[in-house]
Amino acid sequence: MRSLLAGRGFRRLLATRLSAQFGDGVLQAALAGTVLFNPQRAADPVAVAAGFAVLLLPYSLVGPFAGVWLDRWRRRQVLVHADLLRTGLVGVLALLVAGGSGGLPLLLAGLVLFSVARFVLSALSAALPHTTPHLVPANALSTTSGAVATVVGGAAAVAVQQAAGIAGDAGYALLTLGAAGPYLLAAALAAGFPPGALGPDGSATTSSARQVVAGLVAGVRHVRARPPAGTALAVITVHRLCFGVLTLATLLFSRAAAPAGAGLVGVGAVVAAGAVGTLLAAVATPGAVRRLGTARWVTLLLALGGVLLTALGVPFLPVTVVLAGAVLGFLGQGVKICVDATLQRAVDDDVRGRVFSVYDMLVNVSYVLALLVAAYLLPADGVSPPAVVAVGAAYVLTALHVARSPLAR
């Protein structure tokens, strides 16, 4: 960490990420309160899953095109303009929440915000190799601290909600507006980079639609020619499928098990436990990769994580659900660090933006697919031991696959 933080470019990129993801946490908590725990709305499981689908899937369809843009536009300008755009959109979303709007207007505003957020994260990942050559520890620090910043932002929003007794549309609108400040700060921090400092290495040019499609085909061929990259994408896809099932089960369980208005606190406890697991994974993963290699460490994470999640999740007690959140945070962040570093190492810079946007597409599609299936299979209180056992088995089977895979060692 001392070596990484000695680099001025890495420090500024990290600060940009932390500010942006803190704002994401505030926004996510505000929207969760608005949709799930606001007595004026209280969506059912299918409506929640459908909302995620509307918010995430449209961007997933254009994600690869966004990747081509990241390989042609200066990534510094992408970060600045995207965060300024998010600042304005937060104001629009807050007005919609305050006015009691629901359905299509609220979903469309959320769709654009979530899409820009994924675009920003893709740009940050594609830009990272321009600030440091030490990719495994850099990913451990940047992605983990970014995830923790999201949790801290969400926790701050929950704390304000509880302290101020926020309830109803007007209160959640004010909470939503709180995300604008961090987004503005992120834009200012990104503006401090020289224009070409974050890549891409080639000249920034515009492209025709045909050139964009040709670039996408080249990106897919690039991944197919590098088996470690393909394995990394497969692993993260399985993880997000499992994560989607556990997310909805946790939301439903927290809402059913808590007194009226206190469900957001229960979710916050699970998310905070996940943040602890995330931090521990950031500490453990660089050293574990040096000693065991990437493939062995990912295999261990998946196998042991699958067993522990099953053991802790099946009882469906508040304390074991929180502990399962910590395990999932450790497993997920350890896997993500290794997947990010493998892609950054195996993929050339001139196609890296495309690959990371395909990565985001897989993350979103698999997550939404799991949510939609779980919405129809899970009971109203989220308590389903068979679903937890299935998730644990999926992790163990994926571990067996990785043990025999070409993942970078």
N, C-alpha and C positions, 0 to 999 in steps of 0.2 A: 504493500500500500504506500509506503514512503516513497518508493521508486516511482510508482505511477503518479502520485500526487505532486511529484517534483516537476512534472511536465505541465507547462502553462496551458497548452491546447487541451490536454486531457481534463484538467481541472475545470476549464470553462465548459467543455462539452458535458461533463458530469453535472455541473451546476445547472446547465440548461435542462438536462433530463430531470433532475430533482425537482426543479420548480414546475415543469410541465406535469410531471406525474403527481405531485402534491395537488395541483389543480384537478387532475383526473380523479383523485380520491375524494375530494370535496364534492365534485359533480356526481360521482357514482353514489355516494352516500345520500345526497339530496334526492336523486332520482329513485333510489331504493325506498327511501322514506315516502316519497310522493306516491309511488305505484303500489308498494307492498304493504306498508305500515300506516298509511294515511287512512283513517276511518272513512273519509269521503270517497275513497276509490277502492282499496282492497281487492286487487285483481286475483282471479283464480289461477291455478297452475298452468292451464293451457294458454290463458291470456298472457301470462308472464313469458312462457316459451315463445309464443307468437311475437311478442314485443321484441325479444332478443333476435328472432329471425329477421324481422323487419329492420332492426337497427344494424345488424352485422352482415347479413347475406348480400345486400346490394353492393357494398364495398368489396366483398370477396370476389364478386364477378369482375370488377374492374381493377382488382389488386395487382395482377400482373402488368397491366398497362401503367399503373402507378409506378411499378418497379422500373419500367423502361424510362419513365420521366425522371426517376431518381438517378438513372445512369446518364441522363442528358442535361438535366438542370443542375445548377450549382446548389449543393445541398445546404449551404449556409442560407441562401435566399429562401429555400423551401421551409426551413425551420422558422425563420423570421415571419414570413407571410402567413404560414399555417397557424402560428400562435396568435397573431393579430386577428386572423379570421375567427379563431375560436373565442377570442375575447368578445367580439361582436355577437357571435351566435349564442353565447351564454346569456347575454342580455335579452335576446329574443326568446330563448327558452324560459327564462325567469318570468317574462311577461305572460307567456302561455300558461305557465303553472299558476300564476297569480289570478289569471282570468278563469281558471277552472277548465281550460281546454284539455281535451283528451282525444283519443283516437288518432286520426291521421295527422293533424297539425303537430301534436306533441311528438309522434313517432318520426315525422319528417325532420323536425329540428334535431331530435336525438340522433337520427341517422347521419346527418351531415357532421355533427360533432364527433360521433364515434368513428366515422370514416376518416376525418382529419386526424384524430388521435392515432389511429393505426398508421396513417401515412407518416406522421411525425416519428413514431417509434421505428418504422422502417428506415427513415432517413438517419436517425441516431445510430442504428446498428450498422448501416452501410458506411457511415462516416467514421466510426470508431477506429478502424485500422490506420486512418490518417493522423491519429493523435498518439498512438503507441504501437510498438511491435509485440508487446506482451499480451496476447489476446485472451488466454485463459484467465489470468488474474484480473485483467481489465474487464472482462465480461462478468467475473464474479463480483467485482466491486460495483460496476455501473448498473447492471441489470438488477442486482440484489438491492442496492441502495435505492434504485428507482422504485422497485416493488415496495420497499419499506416506506418510501416517501408517499406512495399511493395510500398505504395503510394509515400513515400518520395524518394525511389529509382527510381520509375518511373518519378517523378517530376524532380529529378536531371538529369536523362537522357534527358527529354524534354528540360530542361533549357540549357544543353550542346548543344543539337541539334539546338536550336534556336540561341544561342549565337555564335556558330561556323558556322552557316549556313549549317549544314550537310544535304546533299541530295545525293541520288544515293547509289549504293551498297557499295562503298568504305567507305563512311562516316558512314553508318549504321553498317558496319562490325566493325569499331573502337568502336562504341557505344555498340555493343554486347560484345566485349572483356572486357568492363568495369565491367561486372558481375563477372569476375574471382577473383578479389581482395576480395570482401565480402565473397565469398564461401571459399576461403583459410582461412580467419579469423574465419569463423564459424567452420571449421575443427580444427583449433588450440584451440578454446575455448572448444569444446567438448572433445578434448584430455586431458583437465585438470581434468576431472572427474576420480575417481578411476574406474577400469574396471567394477565392478559389481554394481556401485552406482545407475544406472538407471533401473535395473531389466533386465530381468524378475526374479521373486523370485526363480523359480526352477533352476535346473542346465541347462546350455546351451548345448544342444545335437543336433546331426544331426538327420534327419528324412527321412524315405523312403516315396515314393509317396503315398503309402497306408496310412501311418500314417498321412501325411498331409491332405489327404481327410477326414480321420476319425476325425482329429482335426477341420476341417471346419464344419463337421456335428455337432460336439459337440458345436461349437461356435453358430451355428444357433439355436440349441435347447436351448442353454443358453439364447439367446435373447427372444425366444418364451416363455420361462418360466418366463420372467420378462416384463410384459406389459408396464411399463414406458419406457423401452429401445425401444420397438417396436414403441410406439407412437412418441418418439423423432426422430427416423429414418424416420418415415412417414412425420413429419413436415418439416425436413430439405430437404427431397426429393421434396415436393411441392414448397418450397422456391427456390430451385435451378432451377426448371422448369420455374418459373416466372422470375427469375434472367436471365436465358438464353434468353428469349424473349426480355426483356428490354435491355440486353447487345447489341444484334444485332441491335435493333431499334436505340439505342443511337449512335452506330458506324456509321450506315448509315446516320442518321440525321446529325451528326457532319461533315461527309465527304461532304454531299450535301450542307450544310448551310454555310460552311467556304470557304474562298478563297483558291486557289490551294496552297498546302503545309502547310496550317494552321489548318487542321483538327485535328492533334494530340494535338494541344493546346486546342481545344474545348473538346475533350475527357478528357484531363487532368483536365479541370475545373470541369467536372462532377465527375471524380474520386476524386479530392480534396474535393469537397462537400461531397462525400460519406465518406471520411476519417473524416471529422468533425462530421458527424452523428455517425460514428463508435466510436469516442472518447466519445461523449455524452452518447452513449449506455453503454460504459464501466463504466462511472461514475454513471449512473442511475440504472443499472441492479442489482448489489448486494443489494442495499438498497430496491429496489422494490421487489425483491424476498423475502427478510426478512419480508416485510410488507404484501405482497399480496400472496406469494407462487409462485412456478414455473408455475403452470398451469394458474393461473389468469393473471400473467404478460405476458406469451406467448400469451394468448388469446387477451389481450389488444393490444399488439404489432401488431398482425396479422390483427385484425379488424380495428384499427385506421389507420395502415399503408396502408391497401388496399383502404380505402376511400381517404386518402391523395394522394396516388400515382395516383388514377384515376383523382382526381381534378386537380393535377399539370401536369399530363402527357398529358391529352387530348388536351390542347391548342397547344402543340408542338411549344413553343417559347423557344429560348435559355435560358432565365432566369428561366422559369418554369421547363425546363429539368434539369438544375443544382440543383434547389430546390428539385426536385424529387430524384435526386441522393443522397442528404443529408438524405431524408426520408428513402430511400432504405438502405443506410448505417446503420442508426439507427435500423431499423427493422431487417435487416439481422444479425447484430452483436449481438443484444439482444437475438435473437432466437438462434444463434450459441452458445453463452455463456451458455444458459440454456440447450441446447441439449448436449453439451460436458460434463457439470457437471452431468447431469442425467445419461449419459452413464458411466461416471467414477464411479458414486456412485452405479449404479445398476449392473454393470458387474464386475465379479471377475478378479483379476489381471492376472491369468494364461491364460485367454482368451481375455484380453482387447486388445491386439494387433490385433487379428483376427477381433474383433468387429469394431475397428476403421478403419481397412482396408476395411471391408464391407461398412462402413460409407463412405469412400472415393469413393468406387465403385459406390454407389448410387448417390453421389454428381456429379461424372463425367458423368455417363450415363444419368441422368436426364437433366443435363446442355447441353450436346451434342444433346440429343433428341429435346430439346426446340429450340436450334439453327438451327437444320436441318429443323424442321417444319416451324420456322419463316422465314428461307431463301426462302422458296417457297411461303409463304403467305404475307410477308411484301413487300410493294412497294420499288423501288430503293432508295427513299429518307428516308425510315423508318417511314414515317408519317402514322400511322394507329390507329385512335381512338378506333375501335373495339378491337384491340389487347390489348390496355391499359385497357379497361373496363373488358376484360376477365381476365387479371392478377389481377385486383382489386377484382373481384368476387371470384377468386380462394383463395386469402388470407382470405377474409371474411368467406367463407365456411369452410376453414381449422380452423379458429378461433372457429367456432361453434362446430367443432369436438373436438378440444382440451378442450373446456369448459366442455365436458362430458367424457373426457378421464381419464385414470389412471396415467397420467403424474405426477411425484413426486411433492407433494405440499409443 
